[in-house]
């Protein structure tokens, strides 16, 4: 995962949030405050003003691996 201090989130990016379970997707970014609004990939949970330092970017392979893990845990 990219270092959160060097990562500038963009809408649509898949992320994890420190101390939160599940995958999230960035919906909005406030570059001035260095915060983001995120929505849970599964469910309707939306969080606003999440500091960038709590976000961990998921590259495509990490995102796919978590999707498979979530699908198999639900069976």
C-alpha angles and dihedrals in degrees: 000000000000118000107265091224091060097038119100106193123224129197110274096027115137112232145168121224122220111254093008126105120227140028123294136192124218112243101172137009129207104198094183093058093030091231135124139206112229136187125206112250091223113038136008102281112135124185124194132202095018108172114241089234090069094052125093116192118229117214118214095269093048091048091049092048091052091048090055092046092050091048094051094045090056093058 
